[in-house]
Amino acid sequence: MNSPANHDPSLPYGVTGSFGFNVAVSLLGVPAISLPLLSIDGMPVGIQVIGQMHQDEYISRISQWIVNHIDPITIGQPG
């Protein structure tokens, strides 16, 4: 895990959040898609769509609908 003291130069923003948010989805083995629909002060914030086991196609269609019908939101200005 990266921390400010152990910055990985291959990650331009360093660590942008806790990996803990993925633990439940990984343990359950359910499909999840992160959609980059928000930006706060220039940093991307994902909306995560989580489905039931073996419902990959269904959440893919829901995610595509969201991307096609919901405009991204930007809060604040970078810099």
mmCIF file of the N, C-alpha and C atoms, coordinates in Angstrom:
data_MODEL
# 
_entry.id   MODEL 
# 
loop_
_atom_site.group_PDB 
_atom_site.id 
_atom_site.type_symbol 
_atom_site.label_atom_id 
_atom_site.label_alt_id 
_atom_site.label_comp_id 
_atom_site.label_asym_id 
_atom_site.label_entity_id 
_atom_site.label_seq_id 
_atom_site.pdbx_PDB_ins_code 
_atom_site.Cartn_x 
_atom_site.Cartn_y 
_atom_site.Cartn_z 
_atom_site.occupancy 
_atom_site.B_iso_or_equiv 
_atom_site.pdbx_formal_charge 
_atom_site.auth_seq_id 
_atom_site.auth_comp_id 
_atom_site.auth_asym_id 
_atom_site.auth_atom_id 
_atom_site.pdbx_PDB_model_num 
ATOM 1   N N  . MET A 1 1  ? 0.839   -1.177  0.000   1.00 0.00 ? 1  MET A N  1 
ATOM 2   C CA . MET A 1 1  ? 0.000   0.000   0.000   1.00 0.00 ? 1  MET A CA 1 
ATOM 3   C C  . MET A 1 1  ? 0.885   1.242   0.000   1.00 0.00 ? 1  MET A C  1 
ATOM 4   N N  . ASN A 1 2  ? 0.556   2.175   -0.839  1.00 0.00 ? 2  ASN A N  1 
ATOM 5   C CA . ASN A 1 2  ? 1.333   3.407   -0.922  1.00 0.00 ? 2  ASN A CA 1 
ATOM 6   C C  . ASN A 1 2  ? 0.892   4.400   0.139   1.00 0.00 ? 2  ASN A C  1 
ATOM 7   N N  . SER A 1 3  ? 1.825   5.115   0.651   1.00 0.00 ? 3  SER A N  1 
ATOM 8   C CA . SER A 1 3  ? 1.542   6.207   1.569   1.00 0.00 ? 3  SER A CA 1 
ATOM 9   C C  . SER A 1 3  ? 2.359   7.393   1.093   1.00 0.00 ? 3  SER A C  1 
ATOM 10  N N  . PRO A 1 4  ? 2.077   8.602   1.594   1.00 0.00 ? 4  PRO A N  1 
ATOM 11  C CA . PRO A 1 4  ? 2.863   9.753   1.145   1.00 0.00 ? 4  PRO A CA 1 
ATOM 12  C C  . PRO A 1 4  ? 4.367   9.539   1.309   1.00 0.00 ? 4  PRO A C  1 
ATOM 13  N N  . ALA A 1 5  ? 4.785   8.809   2.341   1.00 0.00 ? 5  ALA A N  1 
ATOM 14  C CA . ALA A 1 5  ? 6.208   8.569   2.557   1.00 0.00 ? 5  ALA A CA 1 
ATOM 15  C C  . ALA A 1 5  ? 6.756   7.544   1.566   1.00 0.00 ? 5  ALA A C  1 
ATOM 16  N N  . ASN A 1 6  ? 5.874   6.733   0.975   1.00 0.00 ? 6  ASN A N  1 
ATOM 17  C CA . ASN A 1 6  ? 6.282   5.675   0.057   1.00 0.00 ? 6  ASN A CA 1 
ATOM 18  C C  . ASN A 1 6  ? 5.553   5.875   -1.268  1.00 0.00 ? 6  ASN A C  1 
ATOM 19  N N  . HIS A 1 7  ? 5.714   7.048   -1.880  1.00 0.00 ? 7  HIS A N  1 
ATOM 20  C CA . HIS A 1 7  ? 5.000   7.408   -3.101  1.00 0.00 ? 7  HIS A CA 1 
ATOM 21  C C  . HIS A 1 7  ? 5.512   6.610   -4.295  1.00 0.00 ? 7  HIS A C  1 
ATOM 22  N N  . ASP A 1 8  ? 4.605   6.064   -5.082  1.00 0.00 ? 8  ASP A N  1 
ATOM 23  C CA . ASP A 1 8  ? 4.930   5.325   -6.297  1.00 0.00 ? 8  ASP A CA 1 
ATOM 24  C C  . ASP A 1 8  ? 4.833   6.295   -7.476  1.00 0.00 ? 8  ASP A C  1 
ATOM 25  N N  . PRO A 1 9  ? 5.942   6.630   -8.144  1.00 0.00 ? 9  PRO A N  1 
ATOM 26  C CA . PRO A 1 9  ? 5.909   7.606   -9.231  1.00 0.00 ? 9  PRO A CA 1 
ATOM 27  C C  . PRO A 1 9  ? 5.076   7.161   -10.430 1.00 0.00 ? 9  PRO A C  1 
ATOM 28  N N  . SER A 1 10 ? 4.764   5.870   -10.538 1.00 0.00 ? 10 SER A N  1 
ATOM 29  C CA . SER A 1 10 ? 3.938   5.408   -11.652 1.00 0.00 ? 10 SER A CA 1 
ATOM 30  C C  . SER A 1 10 ? 2.468   5.768   -11.451 1.00 0.00 ? 10 SER A C  1 
ATOM 31  N N  . LEU A 1 11 ? 2.100   6.178   -10.235 1.00 0.00 ? 11 LEU A N  1 
ATOM 32  C CA . LEU A 1 11 ? 0.738   6.619   -9.945  1.00 0.00 ? 11 LEU A CA 1 
ATOM 33  C C  . LEU A 1 11 ? 0.750   8.138   -9.837  1.00 0.00 ? 11 LEU A C  1 
ATOM 34  N N  . PRO A 1 12 ? 0.265   8.841   -10.864 1.00 0.00 ? 12 PRO A N  1 
ATOM 35  C CA . PRO A 1 12 ? 0.394   10.295  -10.853 1.00 0.00 ? 12 PRO A CA 1 
ATOM 36  C C  . PRO A 1 12 ? -0.285  10.979  -9.669  1.00 0.00 ? 12 PRO A C  1 
ATOM 37  N N  . TYR A 1 13 ? -1.347  10.390  -9.132  1.00 0.00 ? 13 TYR A N  1 
ATOM 38  C CA . TYR A 1 13 ? -2.037  11.002  -8.003  1.00 0.00 ? 13 TYR A CA 1 
ATOM 39  C C  . TYR A 1 13 ? -1.704  10.314  -6.691  1.00 0.00 ? 13 TYR A C  1 
ATOM 40  N N  . GLY A 1 14 ? -0.816  9.337   -6.725  1.00 0.00 ? 14 GLY A N  1 
ATOM 41  C CA . GLY A 1 14 ? -0.535  8.574   -5.522  1.00 0.00 ? 14 GLY A CA 1 
ATOM 42  C C  . GLY A 1 14 ? -1.756  7.738   -5.162  1.00 0.00 ? 14 GLY A C  1 
ATOM 43  N N  . VAL A 1 15 ? -1.981  7.534   -3.916  1.00 0.00 ? 15 VAL A N  1 
ATOM 44  C CA . VAL A 1 15 ? -3.147  6.789   -3.454  1.00 0.00 ? 15 VAL A CA 1 
ATOM 45  C C  . VAL A 1 15 ? -4.314  7.754   -3.351  1.00 0.00 ? 15 VAL A C  1 
ATOM 46  N N  . THR A 1 16 ? -5.398  7.447   -4.044  1.00 0.00 ? 16 THR A N  1 
ATOM 47  C CA . THR A 1 16 ? -6.545  8.357   -4.049  1.00 0.00 ? 16 THR A CA 1 
ATOM 48  C C  . THR A 1 16 ? -7.665  7.902   -3.129  1.00 0.00 ? 16 THR A C  1 
ATOM 49  N N  . GLY A 1 17 ? -7.480  6.796   -2.458  1.00 0.00 ? 17 GLY A N  1 
ATOM 50  C CA . GLY A 1 17 ? -8.516  6.315   -1.544  1.00 0.00 ? 17 GLY A CA 1 
ATOM 51  C C  . GLY A 1 17 ? -8.102  5.010   -0.908  1.00 0.00 ? 17 GLY A C  1 
ATOM 52  N N  . SER A 1 18 ? -8.932  4.557   -0.022  1.00 0.00 ? 18 SER A N  1 
ATOM 53  C CA . SER A 1 18 ? -8.666  3.323   0.696   1.00 0.00 ? 18 SER A CA 1 
ATOM 54  C C  . SER A 1 18 ? -9.020  2.108   -0.155  1.00 0.00 ? 18 SER A C  1 
ATOM 55  N N  . PHE A 1 19 ? -8.106  1.142   -0.189  1.00 0.00 ? 19 PHE A N  1 
ATOM 56  C CA . PHE A 1 19 ? -8.382  -0.106  -0.882  1.00 0.00 ? 19 PHE A CA 1 
ATOM 57  C C  . PHE A 1 19 ? -9.470  -0.893  -0.161  1.00 0.00 ? 19 PHE A C  1 
ATOM 58  N N  . GLY A 1 20 ? -9.771  -0.524  1.073   1.00 0.00 ? 20 GLY A N  1 
ATOM 59  C CA . GLY A 1 20 ? -10.780 -1.213  1.868   1.00 0.00 ? 20 GLY A CA 1 
ATOM 60  C C  . GLY A 1 20 ? -12.170 -1.178  1.256   1.00 0.00 ? 20 GLY A C  1 
ATOM 61  N N  . PHE A 1 21 ? -12.423 -0.178  0.399   1.00 0.00 ? 21 PHE A N  1 
ATOM 62  C CA . PHE A 1 21 ? -13.740 -0.088  -0.226  1.00 0.00 ? 21 PHE A CA 1 
ATOM 63  C C  . PHE A 1 21 ? -13.984 -1.226  -1.214  1.00 0.00 ? 21 PHE A C  1 
ATOM 64  N N  . ASN A 1 22 ? -12.936 -1.916  -1.638  1.00 0.00 ? 22 ASN A N  1 
ATOM 65  C CA . ASN A 1 22 ? -13.082 -3.028  -2.585  1.00 0.00 ? 22 ASN A CA 1 
ATOM 66  C C  . ASN A 1 22 ? -13.158 -4.385  -1.905  1.00 0.00 ? 22 ASN A C  1 
ATOM 67  N N  . VAL A 1 23 ? -12.910 -4.449  -0.618  1.00 0.00 ? 23 VAL A N  1 
ATOM 68  C CA . VAL A 1 23 ? -12.819 -5.732  0.075   1.00 0.00 ? 23 VAL A CA 1 
ATOM 69  C C  . VAL A 1 23 ? -14.130 -6.512  0.017   1.00 0.00 ? 23 VAL A C  1 
ATOM 70  N N  . ALA A 1 24 ? -15.246 -5.883  0.334   1.00 0.00 ? 24 ALA A N  1 
ATOM 71  C CA . ALA A 1 24 ? -16.532 -6.605  0.365   1.00 0.00 ? 24 ALA A CA 1 
ATOM 72  C C  . ALA A 1 24 ? -16.872 -7.180  -1.000  1.00 0.00 ? 24 ALA A C  1 
ATOM 73  N N  . VAL A 1 25 ? -16.698 -6.401  -2.042  1.00 0.00 ? 25 VAL A N  1 
ATOM 74  C CA . VAL A 1 25 ? -17.003 -6.864  -3.393  1.00 0.00 ? 25 VAL A CA 1 
ATOM 75  C C  . VAL A 1 25 ? -16.091 -8.024  -3.767  1.00 0.00 ? 25 VAL A C  1 
ATOM 76  N N  . SER A 1 26 ? -14.814 -7.918  -3.429  1.00 0.00 ? 26 SER A N  1 
ATOM 77  C CA . SER A 1 26 ? -13.865 -8.985  -3.746  1.00 0.00 ? 26 SER A CA 1 
ATOM 78  C C  . SER A 1 26 ? -14.192 -10.271 -3.000  1.00 0.00 ? 26 SER A C  1 
ATOM 79  N N  . LEU A 1 27 ? -14.517 -10.145 -1.716  1.00 0.00 ? 27 LEU A N  1 
ATOM 80  C CA . LEU A 1 27 ? -14.845 -11.332 -0.926  1.00 0.00 ? 27 LEU A CA 1 
ATOM 81  C C  . LEU A 1 27 ? -16.131 -12.006 -1.401  1.00 0.00 ? 27 LEU A C  1 
ATOM 82  N N  . LEU A 1 28 ? -17.102 -11.198 -1.813  1.00 0.00 ? 28 LEU A N  1 
ATOM 83  C CA . LEU A 1 28 ? -18.369 -11.752 -2.284  1.00 0.00 ? 28 LEU A CA 1 
ATOM 84  C C  . LEU A 1 28 ? -18.265 -12.326 -3.701  1.00 0.00 ? 28 LEU A C  1 
ATOM 85  N N  . GLY A 1 29 ? -17.270 -11.894 -4.452  1.00 0.00 ? 29 GLY A N  1 
ATOM 86  C CA . GLY A 1 29 ? -17.108 -12.367 -5.819  1.00 0.00 ? 29 GLY A CA 1 
ATOM 87  C C  . GLY A 1 29 ? -18.188 -11.855 -6.755  1.00 0.00 ? 29 GLY A C  1 
ATOM 88  N N  . VAL A 1 30 ? -18.703 -10.666 -6.468  1.00 0.00 ? 30 VAL A N  1 
ATOM 89  C CA . VAL A 1 30 ? -19.766 -10.094 -7.297  1.00 0.00 ? 30 VAL A CA 1 
ATOM 90  C C  . VAL A 1 30 ? -19.162 -9.072  -8.256  1.00 0.00 ? 30 VAL A C  1 
ATOM 91  N N  . PRO A 1 31 ? -19.843 -8.827  -9.375  1.00 0.00 ? 31 PRO A N  1 
ATOM 92  C CA . PRO A 1 31 ? -19.305 -7.865  -10.333 1.00 0.00 ? 31 PRO A CA 1 
ATOM 93  C C  . PRO A 1 31 ? -19.450 -6.429  -9.838  1.00 0.00 ? 31 PRO A C  1 
ATOM 94  N N  . ALA A 1 32 ? -18.473 -5.609  -10.178 1.00 0.00 ? 32 ALA A N  1 
ATOM 95  C CA . ALA A 1 32 ? -18.504 -4.197  -9.823  1.00 0.00 ? 32 ALA A CA 1 
ATOM 96  C C  . ALA A 1 32 ? -17.833 -3.398  -10.931 1.00 0.00 ? 32 ALA A C  1 
ATOM 97  N N  . ILE A 1 33 ? -18.400 -2.252  -11.234 1.00 0.00 ? 33 ILE A N  1 
ATOM 98  C CA . ILE A 1 33 ? -17.844 -1.350  -12.243 1.00 0.00 ? 33 ILE A CA 1 
ATOM 99  C C  . ILE A 1 33 ? -17.751 0.031   -11.622 1.00 0.00 ? 33 ILE A C  1 
ATOM 100 N N  . SER A 1 34 ? -16.592 0.652   -11.744 1.00 0.00 ? 34 SER A N  1 
ATOM 101 C CA . SER A 1 34 ? -16.419 2.027   -11.266 1.00 0.00 ? 34 SER A CA 1 
ATOM 102 C C  . SER A 1 34 ? -16.534 2.974   -12.447 1.00 0.00 ? 34 SER A C  1 
ATOM 103 N N  . LEU A 1 35 ? -17.389 3.964   -12.298 1.00 0.00 ? 35 LEU A N  1 
ATOM 104 C CA . LEU A 1 35 ? -17.636 4.943   -13.352 1.00 0.00 ? 35 LEU A CA 1 
ATOM 105 C C  . LEU A 1 35 ? -17.073 6.290   -12.924 1.00 0.00 ? 35 LEU A C  1 
ATOM 106 N N  . PRO A 1 36 ? -16.199 6.887   -13.714 1.00 0.00 ? 36 PRO A N  1 
ATOM 107 C CA . PRO A 1 36 ? -15.599 8.178   -13.344 1.00 0.00 ? 36 PRO A CA 1 
ATOM 108 C C  . PRO A 1 36 ? -16.541 9.337   -13.649 1.00 0.00 ? 36 PRO A C  1 
ATOM 109 N N  . LEU A 1 37 ? -17.567 9.513   -12.823 1.00 0.00 ? 37 LEU A N  1 
ATOM 110 C CA . LEU A 1 37 ? -18.588 10.523  -13.085 1.00 0.00 ? 37 LEU A CA 1 
ATOM 111 C C  . LEU A 1 37 ? -18.472 11.761  -12.216 1.00 0.00 ? 37 LEU A C  1 
ATOM 112 N N  . LEU A 1 38 ? -17.541 11.775  -11.297 1.00 0.00 ? 38 LEU A N  1 
ATOM 113 C CA . LEU A 1 38 ? -17.366 12.929  -10.418 1.00 0.00 ? 38 LEU A CA 1 
ATOM 114 C C  . LEU A 1 38 ? -15.910 13.370  -10.440 1.00 0.00 ? 38 LEU A C  1 
ATOM 115 N N  . SER A 1 39 ? -15.716 14.642  -10.184 1.00 0.00 ? 39 SER A N  1 
ATOM 116 C CA . SER A 1 39 ? -14.380 15.186  -10.018 1.00 0.00 ? 39 SER A CA 1 
ATOM 117 C C  . SER A 1 39 ? -14.465 16.258  -8.937  1.00 0.00 ? 39 SER A C  1 
ATOM 118 N N  . ILE A 1 40 ? -13.630 16.133  -7.922  1.00 0.00 ? 40 ILE A N  1 
ATOM 119 C CA . ILE A 1 40 ? -13.594 17.118  -6.842  1.00 0.00 ? 40 ILE A CA 1 
ATOM 120 C C  . ILE A 1 40 ? -12.198 17.720  -6.811  1.00 0.00 ? 40 ILE A C  1 
ATOM 121 N N  . ASP A 1 41 ? -12.130 19.017  -7.038  1.00 0.00 ? 41 ASP A N  1 
ATOM 122 C CA . ASP A 1 41 ? -10.857 19.731  -7.080  1.00 0.00 ? 41 ASP A CA 1 
ATOM 123 C C  . ASP A 1 41 ? -9.847  19.049  -8.009  1.00 0.00 ? 41 ASP A C  1 
ATOM 124 N N  . GLY A 1 42 ? -10.336 18.572  -9.156  1.00 0.00 ? 42 GLY A N  1 
ATOM 125 C CA . GLY A 1 42 ? -9.467  17.958  -10.151 1.00 0.00 ? 42 GLY A CA 1 
ATOM 126 C C  . GLY A 1 42 ? -9.150  16.498  -9.925  1.00 0.00 ? 42 GLY A C  1 
ATOM 127 N N  . MET A 1 43 ? -9.599  15.945  -8.808  1.00 0.00 ? 43 MET A N  1 
ATOM 128 C CA . MET A 1 43 ? -9.334  14.528  -8.525  1.00 0.00 ? 43 MET A CA 1 
ATOM 129 C C  . MET A 1 43 ? -10.557 13.696  -8.916  1.00 0.00 ? 43 MET A C  1 
ATOM 130 N N  . PRO A 1 44 ? -10.342 12.597  -9.627  1.00 0.00 ? 44 PRO A N  1 
ATOM 131 C CA . PRO A 1 44 ? -11.479 11.769  -10.031 1.00 0.00 ? 44 PRO A CA 1 
ATOM 132 C C  . PRO A 1 44 ? -12.092 11.036  -8.841  1.00 0.00 ? 44 PRO A C  1 
ATOM 133 N N  . VAL A 1 45 ? -13.399 10.931  -8.861  1.00 0.00 ? 45 VAL A N  1 
ATOM 134 C CA . VAL A 1 45 ? -14.137 10.182  -7.841  1.00 0.00 ? 45 VAL A CA 1 
ATOM 135 C C  . VAL A 1 45 ? -15.070 9.248   -8.595  1.00 0.00 ? 45 VAL A C  1 
ATOM 136 N N  . GLY A 1 46 ? -14.983 7.963   -8.315  1.00 0.00 ? 46 GLY A N  1 
ATOM 137 C CA . GLY A 1 46 ? -15.790 6.994   -9.038  1.00 0.00 ? 46 GLY A CA 1 
ATOM 138 C C  . GLY A 1 46 ? -17.105 6.694   -8.346  1.00 0.00 ? 46 GLY A C  1 
ATOM 139 N N  . ILE A 1 47 ? -18.099 6.400   -9.168  1.00 0.00 ? 47 ILE A N  1 
ATOM 140 C CA . ILE A 1 47 ? -19.372 5.868   -8.696  1.00 0.00 ? 47 ILE A CA 1 
ATOM 141 C C  . ILE A 1 47 ? -19.301 4.373   -8.960  1.00 0.00 ? 47 ILE A C  1 
ATOM 142 N N  . GLN A 1 48 ? -19.542 3.560   -7.965  1.00 0.00 ? 48 GLN A N  1 
ATOM 143 C CA . GLN A 1 48 ? -19.412 2.121   -8.152  1.00 0.00 ? 48 GLN A CA 1 
ATOM 144 C C  . GLN A 1 48 ? -20.781 1.470   -8.270  1.00 0.00 ? 48 GLN A C  1 
ATOM 145 N N  . VAL A 1 49 ? -20.946 0.713   -9.348  1.00 0.00 ? 49 VAL A N  1 
ATOM 146 C CA . VAL A 1 49 ? -22.164 -0.064  -9.576  1.00 0.00 ? 49 VAL A CA 1 
ATOM 147 C C  . VAL A 1 49 ? -21.825 -1.501  -9.215  1.00 0.00 ? 49 VAL A C  1 
ATOM 148 N N  . ILE A 1 50 ? -22.572 -2.060  -8.275  1.00 0.00 ? 50 ILE A N  1 
ATOM 149 C CA . ILE A 1 50 ? -22.311 -3.413  -7.786  1.00 0.00 ? 50 ILE A CA 1 
ATOM 150 C C  . ILE A 1 50 ? -23.526 -4.272  -8.071  1.00 0.00 ? 50 ILE A C  1 
ATOM 151 N N  . GLY A 1 51 ? -23.292 -5.473  -8.597  1.00 0.00 ? 51 GLY A N  1 
ATOM 152 C CA . GLY A 1 51 ? -24.393 -6.363  -8.932  1.00 0.00 ? 51 GLY A CA 1 
ATOM 153 C C  . GLY A 1 51 ? -24.364 -7.638  -8.114  1.00 0.00 ? 51 GLY A C  1 
ATOM 154 N N  . GLN A 1 52 ? -25.279 -8.511  -8.440  1.00 0.00 ? 52 GLN A N  1 
ATOM 155 C CA . GLN A 1 52 ? -25.327 -9.816  -7.797  1.00 0.00 ? 52 GLN A CA 1 
ATOM 156 C C  . GLN A 1 52 ? -24.441 -10.791 -8.569  1.00 0.00 ? 52 GLN A C  1 
ATOM 157 N N  . MET A 1 53 ? -24.102 -11.884 -7.925  1.00 0.00 ? 53 MET A N  1 
ATOM 158 C CA . MET A 1 53 ? -23.254 -12.885 -8.545  1.00 0.00 ? 53 MET A CA 1 
ATOM 159 C C  . MET A 1 53 ? -23.846 -13.324 -9.894  1.00 0.00 ? 53 MET A C  1 
ATOM 160 N N  . HIS A 1 54 ? -22.997 -13.425 -10.889 1.00 0.00 ? 54 HIS A N  1 
ATOM 161 C CA . HIS A 1 54 ? -23.351 -13.861 -12.251 1.00 0.00 ? 54 HIS A CA 1 
ATOM 162 C C  . HIS A 1 54 ? -24.258 -12.868 -12.972 1.00 0.00 ? 54 HIS A C  1 
ATOM 163 N N  . GLN A 1 55 ? -24.255 -11.616 -12.552 1.00 0.00 ? 55 GLN A N  1 
ATOM 164 C CA . GLN A 1 55 ? -25.064 -10.585 -13.207 1.00 0.00 ? 55 GLN A CA 1 
ATOM 165 C C  . GLN A 1 55 ? -24.182 -9.550  -13.908 1.00 0.00 ? 55 GLN A C  1 
ATOM 166 N N  . ASP A 1 56 ? -23.039 -9.988  -14.414 1.00 0.00 ? 56 ASP A N  1 
ATOM 167 C CA . ASP A 1 56 ? -22.088 -9.090  -15.064 1.00 0.00 ? 56 ASP A CA 1 
ATOM 168 C C  . ASP A 1 56 ? -22.729 -8.321  -16.226 1.00 0.00 ? 56 ASP A C  1 
ATOM 169 N N  . GLU A 1 57 ? -23.439 -9.019  -17.075 1.00 0.00 ? 57 GLU A N  1 
ATOM 170 C CA . GLU A 1 57 ? -24.047 -8.373  -18.232 1.00 0.00 ? 57 GLU A CA 1 
ATOM 171 C C  . GLU A 1 57 ? -25.070 -7.327  -17.796 1.00 0.00 ? 57 GLU A C  1 
ATOM 172 N N  . TYR A 1 58 ? -25.842 -7.640  -16.772 1.00 0.00 ? 58 TYR A N  1 
ATOM 173 C CA . TYR A 1 58 ? -26.867 -6.723  -16.280 1.00 0.00 ? 58 TYR A CA 1 
ATOM 174 C C  . TYR A 1 58 ? -26.259 -5.421  -15.757 1.00 0.00 ? 58 TYR A C  1 
ATOM 175 N N  . ILE A 1 59 ? -25.204 -5.519  -14.918 1.00 0.00 ? 59 ILE A N  1 
ATOM 176 C CA . ILE A 1 59 ? -24.622 -4.276  -14.416 1.00 0.00 ? 59 ILE A CA 1 
ATOM 177 C C  . ILE A 1 59 ? -23.847 -3.545  -15.509 1.00 0.00 ? 59 ILE A C  1 
ATOM 178 N N  . SER A 1 60 ? -23.385 -4.275  -16.506 1.00 0.00 ? 60 SER A N  1 
ATOM 179 C CA . SER A 1 60 ? -22.749 -3.610  -17.651 1.00 0.00 ? 60 SER A CA 1 
ATOM 180 C C  . SER A 1 60 ? -23.757 -2.751  -18.393 1.00 0.00 ? 60 SER A C  1 
ATOM 181 N N  . ARG A 1 61 ? -24.965 -3.269  -18.576 1.00 0.00 ? 61 ARG A N  1 
ATOM 182 C CA . ARG A 1 61 ? -26.014 -2.494  -19.250 1.00 0.00 ? 61 ARG A CA 1 
ATOM 183 C C  . ARG A 1 61 ? -26.442 -1.300  -18.398 1.00 0.00 ? 61 ARG A C  1 
ATOM 184 N N  . ILE A 1 62 ? -26.583 -1.504  -17.093 1.00 0.00 ? 62 ILE A N  1 
ATOM 185 C CA . ILE A 1 62 ? -26.947 -0.399  -16.194 1.00 0.00 ? 62 ILE A CA 1 
ATOM 186 C C  . ILE A 1 62 ? -25.860 0.671   -16.228 1.00 0.00 ? 62 ILE A C  1 
ATOM 187 N N  . SER A 1 63 ? -24.609 0.249   -16.173 1.00 0.00 ? 63 SER A N  1 
ATOM 188 C CA . SER A 1 63 ? -23.499 1.195   -16.197 1.00 0.00 ? 63 SER A CA 1 
ATOM 189 C C  . SER A 1 63 ? -23.466 1.970   -17.513 1.00 0.00 ? 63 SER A C  1 
ATOM 190 N N  . GLN A 1 64 ? -23.715 1.291   -18.619 1.00 0.00 ? 64 GLN A N  1 
ATOM 191 C CA . GLN A 1 64 ? -23.736 1.975   -19.907 1.00 0.00 ? 64 GLN A CA 1 
ATOM 192 C C  . GLN A 1 64 ? -24.870 2.990   -19.950 1.00 0.00 ? 64 GLN A C  1 
ATOM 193 N N  . TRP A 1 65 ? -26.031 2.644   -19.392 1.00 0.00 ? 65 TRP A N  1 
ATOM 194 C CA . TRP A 1 65 ? -27.160 3.577   -19.353 1.00 0.00 ? 65 TRP A CA 1 
ATOM 195 C C  . TRP A 1 65 ? -26.773 4.818   -18.534 1.00 0.00 ? 65 TRP A C  1 
ATOM 196 N N  . ILE A 1 66 ? -26.156 4.605   -17.377 1.00 0.00 ? 66 ILE A N  1 
ATOM 197 C CA . ILE A 1 66 ? -25.750 5.725   -16.526 1.00 0.00 ? 66 ILE A CA 1 
ATOM 198 C C  . ILE A 1 66 ? -24.791 6.644   -17.279 1.00 0.00 ? 66 ILE A C  1 
ATOM 199 N N  . VAL A 1 67 ? -23.779 6.072   -17.928 1.00 0.00 ? 67 VAL A N  1 
ATOM 200 C CA . VAL A 1 67 ? -22.801 6.875   -18.665 1.00 0.00 ? 67 VAL A CA 1 
ATOM 201 C C  . VAL A 1 67 ? -23.475 7.652   -19.795 1.00 0.00 ? 67 VAL A C  1 
ATOM 202 N N  . ASN A 1 68 ? -24.463 7.051   -20.456 1.00 0.00 ? 68 ASN A N  1 
ATOM 203 C CA . ASN A 1 68 ? -25.146 7.708   -21.574 1.00 0.00 ? 68 ASN A CA 1 
ATOM 204 C C  . ASN A 1 68 ? -26.141 8.779   -21.133 1.00 0.00 ? 68 ASN A C  1 
ATOM 205 N N  . HIS A 1 69 ? -26.662 8.690   -19.911 1.00 0.00 ? 69 HIS A N  1 
ATOM 206 C CA . HIS A 1 69 ? -27.736 9.595   -19.485 1.00 0.00 ? 69 HIS A CA 1 
ATOM 207 C C  . HIS A 1 69 ? -27.397 10.551  -18.339 1.00 0.00 ? 69 HIS A C  1 
ATOM 208 N N  . ILE A 1 70 ? -26.292 10.329  -17.659 1.00 0.00 ? 70 ILE A N  1 
ATOM 209 C CA . ILE A 1 70 ? -25.900 11.168  -16.532 1.00 0.00 ? 70 ILE A CA 1 
ATOM 210 C C  . ILE A 1 70 ? -24.637 11.930  -16.896 1.00 0.00 ? 70 ILE A C  1 
ATOM 211 N N  . ASP A 1 71 ? -24.693 13.247  -16.859 1.00 0.00 ? 71 ASP A N  1 
ATOM 212 C CA . ASP A 1 71 ? -23.506 14.053  -17.155 1.00 0.00 ? 71 ASP A CA 1 
ATOM 213 C C  . ASP A 1 71 ? -22.555 14.034  -15.968 1.00 0.00 ? 71 ASP A C  1 
ATOM 214 N N  . PRO A 1 72 ? -21.244 13.979  -16.257 1.00 0.00 ? 72 PRO A N  1 
ATOM 215 C CA . PRO A 1 72 ? -20.263 14.052  -15.161 1.00 0.00 ? 72 PRO A CA 1 
ATOM 216 C C  . PRO A 1 72 ? -20.381 15.369  -14.397 1.00 0.00 ? 72 PRO A C  1 
ATOM 217 N N  . ILE A 1 73 ? -20.054 15.344  -13.124 1.00 0.00 ? 73 ILE A N  1 
ATOM 218 C CA . ILE A 1 73 ? -20.138 16.511  -12.252 1.00 0.00 ? 73 ILE A CA 1 
ATOM 219 C C  . ILE A 1 73 ? -18.737 16.878  -11.785 1.00 0.00 ? 73 ILE A C  1 
ATOM 220 N N  . THR A 1 74 ? -18.413 18.163  -11.873 1.00 0.00 ? 74 THR A N  1 
ATOM 221 C CA . THR A 1 74 ? -17.141 18.670  -11.373 1.00 0.00 ? 74 THR A CA 1 
ATOM 222 C C  . THR A 1 74 ? -17.415 19.643  -10.242 1.00 0.00 ? 74 THR A C  1 
ATOM 223 N N  . ILE A 1 75 ? -16.769 19.421  -9.105  1.00 0.00 ? 75 ILE A N  1 
ATOM 224 C CA . ILE A 1 75 ? -16.921 20.291  -7.948  1.00 0.00 ? 75 ILE A CA 1 
ATOM 225 C C  . ILE A 1 75 ? -15.563 20.921  -7.669  1.00 0.00 ? 75 ILE A C  1 
ATOM 226 N N  . GLY A 1 76 ? -15.528 22.237  -7.587  1.00 0.00 ? 76 GLY A N  1 
ATOM 227 C CA . GLY A 1 76 ? -14.269 22.926  -7.330  1.00 0.00 ? 76 GLY A CA 1 
ATOM 228 C C  . GLY A 1 76 ? -13.409 23.005  -8.586  1.00 0.00 ? 76 GLY A C  1 
ATOM 229 N N  . GLN A 1 77 ? -12.372 23.739  -8.488  1.00 0.00 ? 77 GLN A N  1 
ATOM 230 C CA . GLN A 1 77 ? -11.445 23.921  -9.612  1.00 0.00 ? 77 GLN A CA 1 
ATOM 231 C C  . GLN A 1 77 ? -10.066 23.420  -9.219  1.00 0.00 ? 77 GLN A C  1 
ATOM 232 N N  . PRO A 1 78 ? -9.394  22.696  -10.126 1.00 0.00 ? 78 PRO A N  1 
ATOM 233 C CA . PRO A 1 78 ? -8.025  22.283  -9.804  1.00 0.00 ? 78 PRO A CA 1 
ATOM 234 C C  . PRO A 1 78 ? -7.114  23.505  -9.700  1.00 0.00 ? 78 PRO A C  1 
ATOM 235 N N  . GLY A 1 79 ? -6.128  23.368  -8.846  1.00 0.00 ? 79 GLY A N  1 
ATOM 236 C CA . GLY A 1 79 ? -5.133  24.435  -8.765  1.00 0.00 ? 79 GLY A CA 1 
ATOM 237 C C  . GLY A 1 79 ? -5.275  25.181  -7.528  1.00 0.00 ? 79 GLY A C  1 
# 
